[in-house]
Amino acid sequence: MEIVILVSLLSLYCDFTDAECLVVSPARLVVKHGDPASSNCSSDTPVEMGWESTQGGVGLTDNKEVKILNWRVDSLTDWKIKPSCFTDGGQCEKQLDITVYKLPDSVSISYRKYPDPMVEGHQYLLQCLVQNIAPIGRLRVTFYKVNTTGEQTELDTQQKAKDNIKTPENGTYTLHFTPGRDDDGAQLLCSAMLDLGPEGPQPPPVMDSNRLNINVHYKPQITMSPGCFSMSITEGDTLSLNCSANGNPAPSYNWLLPQADPNTMEERSVVTITNIAKSHSGDYTCFAINPLGNSTCTVNVEVTDAECLVVSPARLVVKHGDPASSNCSSDIPVEMGWEAFQGGVGLTDKEVKILNWRVDSLTDWKIKPSCFTDGGQCEKQLDITVYKLPDSVSISYRKYPDPMVEGHQYLLQCLVQNIAPIGRLRVTFYKVSATGEQTELDTRQKAKDNIKTPENGTYTLDFTPGRDDAGAQLLCSAMLDLGPEGPQPPPVMESNRLNINVHYKPQITRSPGCFSMRITEGDTLSLACSANVDYLPIIAGLASVVILLVISCFIYSSYYKHTRMSH
């Protein structure tokens, strides 16, 4: 929200002169240190006048009344100069408002403590050093992130309230930065802009810092073909499983196999078994490991007889309570049957070439129908996945933040209730900006392929808000990916949305600017101060400061007039 303080002061005596007895033109100068400067002082009627100044002063004109008098300096070097045009006896005086500026010698960005390496989700302190700049109160420092495609994102802008400092200063500005895996390969920089108002250089001069390369380390996340689910292979064929993962540092791979075999070869992320036998059936688990953690993926492999029987379809994905059906066939007539907890068919009394298995309402989560021949010489199992969509998906904070604060870390949790099989569930966290733009934050999946019955799943994510997140929303979505035999596209259920209310320190934007100004006696002074901030306690403080400044200005004005008149 914006805080706007409007101060309207009538008959303000902050100028030490009568209304327009002298006119200085231009009334305000912005001059680079060492450059020339000039201004004229004029009066409607001829008077004796002079310029009082530490550089370029002009004494009172000797018994000569003039209507205009020039002040000029070939090389302005006094940082605090305040040239003042005056008349004989000090009855009238007008001060020239001058800002002397200097561009920075250098702008550099660094880490307060160098991270070796940076780790996903950890917080680091950046610092931007601007050397030898004046006036530092007019300096605005902005931090940026540049991604690998060259897109530049503003992280934060900072300005220090130091309008009373006129001489060159060094400025140090800091920012907390929390990298994610998507930031790997990006760059960080800061820029220094000296905004001297409409009288200053246009556009305002900007100097960029060096760039910091971001190298983010993060734990592995497996992406695997044919996927972390069950598969069937015919006896005598070749099994090849390829396990790959995204991680930094690059992960190493280990396989846990059902048994050791001379036909088995493990080469890093790939396991290959030639001339596979039924004894090779079981779970094949890949481990991707780096110093930050590990990721696992299990594929259940069933080795079936070499086509003495054919089950078609060989794999079914069935919603709990829906019907299911498959055929078992043989090239030659045989006595066959189906063994199953639901829909079982006893051995036929006669030889047939095809036999159907059917269930009107499938309710057994762990069912494994198997087609067999007389004497068990040949057997073929039907691969069935029974699924159930979640009852609900909800997102919440593990500990409710009241309020959220920029740069602090909060734990989000997504609860998916009563879903099966939970090992095929992928949960994705999203942030939706105030304009409706949706950004993926992270995707989570649990390796629970052995669990067939409905389960509740809780998935967590560390979230660090910035000021740009104020007004945005957080949500999570649950996608049940059951492979090509499952529903297409995979069913997705979204959670409720959490509104983000971020508290952050103020950043003032002010008109006519954070610099000096002059006003004629009797006129109306109007100052507007606005800041981007999320709460209001500072209003009273700022109003008090403005009132105190006005009172001080009035007292000093009266004292100054009395002193000048007495001299």
Secondary structure, DSSP 8 states (H G I E B T S, - for coil): -EEEEEEEEES---SSS-TTSSEEESSEEEEETTS-EEEEEEEEEEE-EEEE-SSS-B---TT--EEEEEEEESS---TT---EEEEGGGS-EEE-EEEEEB--SEEEEEESS--SSEETT--EEEEEEEEEEB-GGGEEEEEEEE-TT--EEEEEEE----TT--S-EEEEEEEEE---GGGTT-EEEEEEEE---TTS-SS--EEE---EE--EEEEEEEEEES-SS-EEEETTS-EEEEEEEEEES--EEEEE-SS--TTEEEETTEEEESS--GGG-EEEEEEEEETTEEEEEEEEEEEE-SSSSEEESSEEEEETTS-EEEEEEEEEEE-EEEE-TTT-B---SS-EEEEEEEESS---TT---EEEEGGGS-EEE-EEEEEB--SEEEEEESS--SSEETT--EEEEEEEEEEB-GGGEEEEEEEE-TTS-EEEEEEE----TT--S-EEEEEEEEE---GGGTT-EEEEEEEE---TTS-SS--EEE---EE--EE---EEEEES-SS-----TTSEEEEEEEEE-S--THHHHHHHHHHHHHHHHHHHHHHHHHHHHH-
